[in-house]
Amino acid sequence: MKKLAAAVLVVVMLLSITVVLSEAWGRGGGHFHGGWGGWWLPGALFGGLVLGAAIAAAAPPYYAPPPAYYAAPPAVVYEPAPAYTPPPAVQREVVYPHGRYVLYGDGVRQPWQWVWVPAAPAPPPPPPQR
């Protein structure tokens, strides 16, 4: 009922504007009389609006179709979490005949540092036997 009352009100208001404008353009100074619109242009414009509003009010509302649903939900696939692999072992010692290099630090909390450690001197020869 409210829609019908609103539609009637819109029609009455547009018709009154159409009548007022067509009278003003038809009698006001004469330069619109027989020019590009004459007395019928406002009526045609606003009458078209009234007709369009009436058709839109009478038409049933349009609803989009519902989305398509599948019969069964798709299967859920769980992938295993990536396994933790420790970093590769770092070679911390390089040995030479006269000494060795030792790697200190971890590169995160303490910087890497190679330290030279000389080889222990050879033991003295045993005393001669008599």
KAJO-V219586 format. One record per residue. N is the residue number from 1. SS is DSSP state (2 for helix, 1 for strand, 0 for the rest). PSI is psi in radians with two decimals (999 if undefined). D_LAST is the distance of its C-alpha to the last C-alpha in Angstrom with 2 decimals. Layout:
[[N:SS:PSI:D_LAST] [N:SS:PSI:D_LAST]]
This chain:
[[1:0:-0.68:136.43] [2:2:-0.64:134.52] [3:2:-0.74:133.60] [4:2:-0.74:137.24] [5:2:-0.70:138.37] [6:2:-0.70:135.72] [7:2:-0.73:136.70] [8:2:-0.74:140.40] [9:2:-0.75:139.61] [10:2:-0.74:137.62] [11:2:-0.79:140.48] [12:2:-0.74:143.09] [13:2:-0.75:141.07] [14:2:-0.65:140.41] [15:2:-0.69:144.05] [16:2:-0.68:145.21] [17:2:-0.68:142.86] [18:2:-0.78:144.10] [19:2:-0.78:147.73] [20:2:-0.80:147.19] [21:2:-0.68:145.22] [22:2:-0.63:147.60] [23:2:-0.74:150.54] [24:2:-0.69:148.80] [25:2:-0.53:147.84] [26:2:-0.57:151.20] [27:2:-0.26:153.32] [28:0:1.47:151.04] [29:0:-0.34:152.06] [30:0:-0.19:152.59] [31:0:-0.25:149.61] [32:0:-0.16:147.90] [33:0:1.79:151.11] [34:0:0.13:150.76] [35:0:-2.17:147.56] [36:0:-0.04:144.21] [37:0:-0.65:144.86] [38:0:-2.74:148.31] [39:0:-0.29:149.20] [40:0:-0.24:147.26] [41:2:-0.89:143.68] [42:2:-0.64:142.75] [43:2:-0.68:144.29] [44:2:-0.74:142.34] [45:2:-0.93:139.02] [46:2:-0.51:139.40] [47:2:-0.66:141.21] [48:2:-0.65:138.21] [49:2:-0.73:135.99] [50:2:-0.80:138.29] [51:2:-0.74:138.37] [52:2:-0.68:134.56] [53:2:-0.68:134.14] [54:2:-0.72:136.61] [55:2:-0.72:134.82] [56:2:-0.61:131.42] [57:2:-0.56:132.79] [58:2:-0.35:134.34] [59:0:2.51:131.34] [60:0:2.65:128.99] [61:0:2.57:125.53] [62:0:2.26:122.85] [63:0:2.45:119.62] [64:0:2.59:116.59] [65:0:2.62:115.76] [66:0:2.69:113.09] [67:0:2.68:109.59] [68:0:2.33:108.65] [69:0:2.54:106.59] [70:0:2.73:104.49] [71:0:-0.72:104.89] [72:0:2.48:101.25] [73:0:2.66:98.78] [74:0:2.63:95.96] [75:0:2.46:92.76] [76:0:2.23:90.10] [77:0:2.14:86.70] [78:0:2.21:83.67] [79:0:2.50:80.57] [80:0:2.59:77.23] [81:0:2.56:75.56] [82:0:2.36:72.74] [83:0:2.55:69.42] [84:0:2.23:66.84] [85:0:2.13:63.91] [86:0:2.69:61.02] [87:0:2.68:59.91] [88:0:2.59:57.20] [89:0:2.44:53.65] [90:0:2.34:52.30] [91:0:2.00:48.88] [92:0:-0.03:47.21] [93:1:2.30:43.80] [94:1:2.05:42.83] [95:1:2.34:39.13] [96:1:2.88:37.44] [97:0:-0.56:33.78] [98:0:0.11:33.52] [99:1:-2.90:35.75] [100:1:2.71:38.94] [101:1:2.36:42.57] [102:1:2.33:44.01] [103:1:2.15:47.79] [104:1:2.72:49.26] [105:0:2.96:52.93] [106:0:-0.06:55.61] [107:0:-0.12:58.06] [108:0:-1.13:60.83] [109:0:-0.53:59.95] [110:0:2.30:56.94] [111:0:2.71:56.63] [112:0:2.52:54.00] [113:1:2.13:50.97] [114:1:2.30:47.90] [115:1:2.31:44.79] [116:1:2.24:41.64] [117:1:1.96:38.41] [118:1:2.70:35.32] [119:0:2.64:32.34] [120:0:2.47:29.40] [121:0:2.66:26.66] [122:0:2.53:23.71] [123:0:2.64:20.80] [124:0:2.69:18.00] [125:0:2.62:15.06] [126:0:2.66:12.23] [127:0:2.59:9.42] [128:0:2.57:6.51] [129:0:2.48:3.77] [130:0:999:0.00]]
